[in-house]
Amino acid sequence: MDNNTVLIAGALDHLMRHTLTGCQLAAHHAAQLLGVLSEQADLDSETRCLCDRMCEHLESDLEAGHV
């Protein structure tokens, strides 16, 4: 598996854990991995944009205490 695939799998795992349990730590880890992904130069622009948007959404929810 290449690095981006590992990052995507990890982000999805944490995002799923957060969605199913409401775990704030999982949301934080998902946001971190999505942030790293959004900065990858070899990622296509649409996927980069999606990662960036989800990262921002999770971070906003964490800051507002919605998670």
Secondary structure, 3 states (H helix, E strand, C coil): CCHHHHHHHHHHHHHHHHHHHCCHHHHHHHHHHHHHHHCCCCCCHHHHHHHHHHHHHHHHHHHHCCC
